[in-house]
């Protein structure tokens, strides 16, 4: 039985359901997966996911730390090139170098905790510090390692990614944009080992759009944003856009579902803009309540500064919702402007507001939700012929959004592809990796 250690920064995590899904997919295929977490998971998330990691690295006992130090001494030749890279090469600052040395030690701890379990490969999800830990552990154990890169871990916080990418057996990433970025920025990386594996969501066999209702200018435009309240998600941008809508006397309601470190600053900004009655921070919402939130929204908006390809957009589009997102990174691979949704220039408040007003102009003279565009009785008699083109445009966008997710971002299909790829990539190396230590030391 193939045995793989799968490490995440924190496992399980409510905002990273794909980690659990990938582990379950591998287990369905008969792979023994030892799930690990660098940080101790939150109890509520572990209970909700009904799974716990078999290996947790923080906090570490003194005994494990001492055993790890001794392992590092005994197998120094396997990690000496990593330490040399940290100390003598690169442009990283002193703090980053110190952290990398600490993460090498934690990697030795991870190796100690995995010893005797028959590990043949280590996979790390995300390119943050956990990927260095997994890489160091793999070298000490004499096995291969791989990693998955999403968005911020590649584009904003790519510390020591040159070493991680050159040393990995293969790298999975979620978009063609990411793959191009890796190959352009890290030209020494073998292009054949950087592979796109898309995320996905569950898609109903047929989307059923709600019964239509005629909109008027007095009806509020209902906006929904879903995501953790973190600076990279830039919900402050959304609040400032809502202030502009208010200045233009546009009726609107904006709900933001999610929690995080930016909550207090957002509450302060909402008060400062006088939007207490129009912009609501809902906090963390249970998954079972998300259907209702999506159903009530006219437009699902995203204002992030950096992303992979967000699940929230896939979830909205799978429900036939109109989405508005920045034209950054891999998002245009999902949201095709004017066809499966709408895009705006990242950072352009005017562009974002203009797109919202354009969508609103299509909603007001027509039906809000519409029927399937192929339906013979799609439109009631009180909608004039002049009004129908706008309605048809939104109906087609909704329908095309659902088709896009069904065909290209389907959870079931993409997990199958992930499982096939993962096993194919690992199988050839499992017998040869121990003999490749000398090669690894030269990377």
N, C-alpha and C positions, 0 to 999 in steps of 0.2 A: 504494500500500500504506500503510495506517494505521501510523504509527510512534509507539510509546509507550515512555517511560522508566518503569521500575518499580523503586522504591527501598525497601529494607528496612534496618533498623538493622544486621543482620548476615545476609548471604545467601551460601550456603545455611546453614540451621540445622536440626539434627536435631529440635528441639522445635517447629519451625514448618513442617511439611511442606506445609501449605496454600499457602504462598507459591510454592513450586515448582509445585504443582498448578495454581494460577491462571495462572501464566506459561505453562505448557505448554498450558492450555486456550485462551488467547488466540492462541498461536502456531499451534495446530491450525486456528484460524479465519482464518489468513492475516495476523494482525497481527504486525508486526515489533516485538518487545519487547527493549529494551535493559535488561538486569537490572543493578541497581546495589546496592552495599552501602556503608553508611557506615563500618563497621568491617571490617578485614581478616578474612575467614572463617578458621575453623580448617581446617587441611589435611585432617584426617581426615574432617570433615563434607563438605568439597568433593569428596573422593574417593568417599565413600559415596554422595553424591547424584549423582555424575557430572556436575556442572555447576559452572561458575565464573562470577562476575559479570564483566560487561564493563567496569564502572566501579567502582573502589574509591576512597573518599574519604580514608581514613586509612591511612597517613600521606600528607600532601600535600607536594609539592616547593615550594621557594621560588619557582620560576618560575610555577607555577600560582597560588600565593597572590598574587603581584604582578599577574598577568593578571586575577585575580578583583577585586583592588582597583581596577584601571583600568576594568574592566567596570562595577563599581558606581558609579564616578564618572561615566562616560559615560551611564549609564542611571539616574542618581540619582532621577529623577522616578518611576520605577517601584517603587522600594523605600522612598522617603522616608516614606510613611505607616507602614510597618512599623517603621522606626527611631524615628519619633515616638511610636508606641504603646509601644515598649520603654522609651524614655527618660522620657516625660512622663505617661503614663497607666497605669492599672491599679494593682493592689495587690501586685504581685510585689516580692520583696526584692532588694537590690543584687546578690546572687550570681546569682539567676535572670535579672536584666536583663543582667548581663555575659555569661552563657552565651548568651542570646538574640542579643546583638550578635555573638558569636563564631559562632553558628550561621548568622546572616545572611551573614557572610563565607564560611563553608563553602558556603552555598547559592550564592554567586557562583562559588565554585570548581566546584561541580557544574554550573552553567550553562556555564562555560568548557569543561568536559570533554564537554558535550553539544552544544556549538555545531558546526554543520556536519553534524549527523547527521539532520536533517529531523524533529526531535521535534515532535509535534503535541499531546502531552498528557503530564503527569507524574502517576503514581499512587504514593502512599506507603502502605505497610502498617504500621499502628500509629500512634498519635498522639504518640509520644515525640518527641525532638528531631529525628529524621529528617523528620518532617512539616513542621517549620519550614524545614528545609533545602530540601525539595522545593518548598514554597510560594515561598520567596525565589527559587529557580532558575526556577520557572515565570513569575514576574513579570518577571524579567530577560530571559527568552527570549520573552515575550509569548505564552505558551500557557496553557491551563487546567491545573488540578491537582485531584486528588481524593485521598481517604484512606479507609482502613479502620480502624475502631475495634473493639477486642475487649473488654477488661475493665479491667485495672489502668491501661492508658493513658488510659482515660476516667474511671474511678471514683476512682483513687488519685493519678494523676500527670497530671492534666489541665491542665498549665501552658500558658497562652496559647491554650487551645482555643477561646475566643471568636473570636479572629482567624482561626484555622485553619478553623473551621466557617463563618464568615460569608464567607470568601474562596473556599472550595472550590466547584467546579462541582457536585459531589455527594459524599455521605458514605455509605459502606457500613458497616453494623454487624451484629453476629452474632445479635442477639436483639431481641425486641420490648421487653424491659425497657430495653435500652440506648437504643433509639429514644425511648421515653417520657422517659427521663432527660435525653437531649439536648434535647428540645423543651421540657421543664419548666425546665431549668437555663439554657438559652440561648434565650430566647424570640424573639430577633431572627433566628434561623436559619429559613430557609424550610423548612417541613415537607416540601414536595414533594421536596427534594433529600436527605433522610435516608431511606435505604432499607435494609431488613433483607435480608441475604443469608446464609443459614445455612451453616455448615461441615458436613462429613459424613465418613463412613468407608465403606469397602467393606462391603457386606452380602451374605452368601450368599443365594441364592434361597430356600433353606429352612434353618432352623436345626435341627441334629440334637443333641438333648440327650443327654449321656452316660448309659450304663447306670446305674441306681440302685443304691444300697447303703443298708442300714439303719443309722441313726446311733444311738449311745448317748451317755449323759452323759460317758463317758470319752473320747470322740473329740474331738480339738481342733477348735475353730472356726478355720478358716483365713482370715485376712484378707490382702488385697493392696491396697497403695497404689502408684500410679504417678505420678511427677512429679518435676520438678527440686527439689533440696533448697534451697529458698529460703524466706525468712521468710513471704512471702505465702501459701505452700502450707501453712504451720503444721503440719508433721509432729510438732512438739513436743506439740501437742494430742493427736495420735494416740498418742504414747508415754505421755502421762499417762492416757489412756483405757485403755491396756493395763495400766498399773499398777493401775487400779481393777478390771479384770477379774481380775488376779492376786489382789488383796485379797479378791475374792469367790469365790476358788477355782475360777474358770472355766478350763478347759483351752483354750488357744488358741495359734496361731502367727501371727505378723504379719511379712510381707515387704514391704519398701519398695524399689521399683525407681526409681533415679534418682540423679543426682549434683548437687553444687552447693555453694555457700559455707556452707551450714548443717551440713555433714556432721560436722565436729568437735564442734560443740555438741550435736548429736543423739547422737553416740557417748558423750559425757560424760553426757547425761541418761539414756541407756539404762543405763549403768553405775550411776548414782546410784539408779535405780529397781530395780536388780537384775534386769534383763530381758535380759541378754546371750544367754540361750539361747532366748528367745521372740521377740524383735524383731530382725530381721536387715536390715541395710542392704546391699542387693545391688549398689549402684552402677549405673552406666549399663549397660543391657541391650540387646543388639542386637535389632532388630525381629523377627528370625527366632526368638528365644527367648521372645517375649512370649506366643505361643499356649500354650506349656506353663505359663507362670505363671498365665494366666487360667484354664486348665483345672483347675489345682490349687486355686483359690480358692473358698471358699464365698461370701464377700462382698467386693466391690471397694468400697473406701471412699475418700472424698475429704474433706479437712478444711480446704480453702482459706478464706482470709478474703475474697478477691476473685477473681472469675472472669468469663469470658465465658460460653460453654457448652463445657465441657472435652471434648476429643477422647477422653480416657481413659474417660469415662462412656459415650460413644457406642460405643467399641470393646468395652467390657465388655457392654453391652446387646445389641450386634449378635451376641454369642456366647451370648446367653441367660443372662447372669449376674445375680445379685442385686446391686444397688448401693445404697449409703447415702451421702448427700451433704447439705451444708447447704442450707437453703431460702433461697438468696441469688440476687440478680441474675437471670440468665436460666435458671438450673438448673431451676426448676420447669416451664419450657417443655419440657424433655426428660424429667425425672424427675417423673412425676405420682404424688404420694404414695399408696402402697398399691396403685397400679395398674401402673406401669412400674418401680417401685423404691420406696425409702424415703428420707424426708427427716427432718432434725432441725433444731432451732433453732440458728442459727449462734452459736458461742461457748459453748453449753451442754454442758459435759462430761457432766452427768447425763443430759441428753436423748440424747446420742450413745450412751452406754453402755446406756441403757434400750432404745434401738432395736436395738442389737446383741443384747441379751439376748432381745428379742422375736423377732428373726429366728432366733436359736438355738433358741428354744422351738418354732418351726415346723419346724426341721430335725431335731431329735432324735427325735420320735416317728414320723417318717415317712421317706421316701426323701430322700437328699441331693440328687440331681440330678433325679430324676423322668423320666418319659417325656412325650411330647406329650399334653396333656390330652384330645385327641380319640381317642386310641388305645383300641381295644376291650380290649386286654390291658395297660392302662397300669399296673396294680398287681398284684403277686403276692399269692397267697392268704394269706400270713402277715401282711399289713397289715390291721388291723381296720377296720371301717367307721367307728369313732369317730376313727381316726387319719387317715382320708382327707381330711377337709375342710382340715386344715392343709397337707397335701401339695398338694391342689388349688390352694390359695391361692398357694403359691410357684410351682407350675407355670404358673399363669395370669400371674403377675407376670413370670416369665421369658419366656413367650410374648409377652405384651403389650409387653415391653421391645424384643424383636426387631422386632415389627410397627411400633412407634414409630420406630425408627431406619430401618427399610426405607422407611417412607412419608415421613418428614419430615427425616431426617438422612442421606440416601443420597448418598454422595460424587459418584457419576456424575451424578445428577439435579441436585444443587445446583451442580455446576460448570457444567453446561449453562445453568442459570438465571443464574449469575454472568456467563458469557460473553455471553449475550443482553443482559443489563442493561448491562454495561460498554460494549459497542459502541453500543447505542442511546443511551446517555447522552453518549458522546463525539462521535458522528457529527454532531449538529446544531451543535456548537460549533467544530469544527476550522477552518471557514472564517471565522468571525466573531471569534474570540478576539483576533487582533492589533488589531482596531479597538476593543476593549473596555478597552484599557489605562487610559484616563482614568477609566472606571468603577471599575476595580480599585483605582486610586489613592485613591478616596474611601472604600473599605471600611475 
